[in-house]
Amino acid sequence: MSTYVITHLRIPGGVPNGQGLAYLDQVESTTRPYGGKWLAIGDVDVIEGAWPGTAVLMEFPNRTAADTWYHSPEYQAILPLRLTSAISDLVLIDSPPSGFTVAGFAAQVRNALAAAS
């Protein structure tokens, strides 16, 4: 089951500074050993709510690979470059299991609520 990294970035002034560029130069090599790949990066078209900044979407083969990459010495060494050059939120989310449907999820919630009452 794939795990996705979603990053919401707000770069002061809209252009990466020297630290941000140094991070960009190095980050890709930290993901390769863990099977990470970029699926999307750039400005977003906001159709609901507010989303100042850009978005990055990455995929890893599984949660273990994503966690191991994030906590790896190689990534931790460059992480301060991103943290000091941008305001960012980073989350991990797993892909749904095979056969998942939203209606099926709603049914599970209803069943859990019924069992709890």
Backbone torsions as a table, in degrees:
resi	resn	phi	psi	omega
1	MET	NA	122.6	-179.3
2	SER	-68.1	150.9	172.3
3	THR	-119.9	137.7	-177.6
4	TYR	-110.8	141.8	172.6
5	VAL	-105.8	123.0	176.1
6	ILE	-115.5	125.0	179.9
7	THR	-122.0	129.4	175.0
8	HIS	-105.6	115.4	-175.7
9	LEU	-112.3	136.4	169.7
10	ARG	-123.6	111.0	-176.9
11	ILE	-100.2	117.0	179.5
12	PRO	-54.3	128.8	-178.3
13	GLY	79.5	-7.5	176.8
14	GLY	78.8	-4.0	-178.7
15	VAL	-127.6	127.8	-179.9
16	PRO	-58.1	138.8	175.3
17	ASN	-84.8	-172.6	-178.1
18	GLY	-58.8	-41.4	178.9
19	GLN	-66.1	-41.5	178.4
20	GLY	-62.5	-41.0	178.4
21	LEU	-67.4	-37.5	176.9
22	ALA	-62.9	-40.3	176.3
23	TYR	-60.4	-48.7	-179.4
24	LEU	-60.6	-37.6	178.7
25	ASP	-62.3	-30.0	-171.2
26	GLN	-106.4	-22.5	-168.9
27	VAL	-64.2	-38.3	-176.2
28	GLU	-60.4	-40.2	-179.1
29	SER	-66.2	-23.8	178.7
30	THR	-75.8	-22.1	-176.9
31	THR	-87.6	-28.7	-174.2
32	ARG	-52.4	-47.6	-178.0
33	PRO	-62.2	-16.2	-176.2
34	TYR	-109.3	8.1	177.3
35	GLY	76.8	18.5	-179.2
36	GLY	-75.7	142.6	175.3
37	LYS	-145.7	149.5	179.8
38	TRP	-83.8	130.5	176.7
39	LEU	-104.5	-32.1	179.3
40	ALA	-158.0	147.6	176.4
41	ILE	-158.1	136.4	174.7
42	GLY	138.4	-169.5	178.7
43	ASP	-67.5	154.2	-178.3
44	VAL	-115.4	154.4	170.7
45	ASP	-96.9	109.5	-177.7
46	VAL	-81.6	120.0	178.3
47	ILE	-109.8	-13.6	173.0
48	GLU	-148.1	142.4	175.9
49	GLY	72.1	-154.3	-178.5
50	ALA	-128.5	138.8	177.2
51	TRP	-148.8	77.9	176.8
52	PRO	-71.0	139.1	176.6
53	GLY	104.3	-158.6	-175.9
54	THR	-119.2	170.7	179.0
55	ALA	-128.9	148.8	174.7
56	VAL	-129.4	132.4	177.2
57	LEU	-124.0	120.8	179.1
58	MET	-122.7	156.6	177.8
59	GLU	-125.5	137.8	172.2
60	PHE	-122.0	155.7	-177.2
61	PRO	-60.2	-28.9	-178.2
62	ASN	-166.4	174.8	-177.5
63	ARG	-64.1	-39.4	-179.6
64	THR	-60.1	-44.3	179.6
65	ALA	-63.5	-42.5	179.9
66	ALA	-64.8	-46.0	178.9
67	ASP	-63.1	-43.5	-178.5
68	THR	-64.1	-41.3	176.0
69	TRP	-60.0	-51.8	-175.1
70	TYR	-58.9	-39.9	-177.1
71	HIS	-91.3	2.1	-178.6
72	SER	-65.0	149.5	177.3
73	PRO	-58.1	-35.3	-178.8
74	GLU	-65.1	-44.5	-180.0
75	TYR	-73.5	-41.7	179.9
76	GLN	-60.8	-29.1	179.1
77	ALA	-67.5	-31.6	-179.0
78	ILE	-102.0	-11.7	-178.7
79	LEU	-52.8	-41.9	178.9
80	PRO	-58.5	-26.7	177.6
81	LEU	-62.7	-40.5	178.0
82	ARG	-73.4	-43.9	-175.8
83	LEU	-64.5	-29.2	-179.7
84	THR	-94.2	-5.5	-178.2
85	SER	-116.7	-5.0	-178.6
86	ALA	-152.4	156.4	169.3
87	ILE	-94.8	125.8	-174.7
88	SER	-145.1	152.5	171.4
89	ASP	-121.8	134.5	-179.2
90	LEU	-132.2	127.7	179.6
91	VAL	-130.6	154.7	171.6
92	LEU	-111.2	139.0	176.5
93	ILE	-144.3	135.9	-179.4
94	ASP	-87.4	150.2	174.1
95	SER	-68.5	153.0	179.9
96	PRO	-69.8	158.3	178.8
97	PRO	-67.2	159.8	177.5
98	SER	-56.1	136.8	179.1
99	GLY	84.2	2.2	-178.8
100	PHE	-62.4	138.1	169.0
101	THR	-135.0	151.7	178.3
102	VAL	-66.9	-38.6	177.9
103	ALA	-62.8	-38.8	177.0
104	GLY	-64.3	-39.0	176.7
105	PHE	-62.5	-44.5	177.9
106	ALA	-59.3	-40.7	177.8
107	ALA	-63.1	-39.5	177.7
108	GLN	-63.3	-40.5	178.3
109	VAL	-64.1	-44.9	178.7
110	ARG	-60.1	-42.9	179.6
111	ASN	-63.5	-41.5	179.4
112	ALA	-65.1	-41.0	178.9
113	LEU	-64.7	-40.9	179.4
114	ALA	-65.9	-39.2	-179.8
115	ALA	-69.1	-29.8	-178.3
116	ALA	-80.9	-16.1	-177.5
117	SER	-98.6	NA	NA
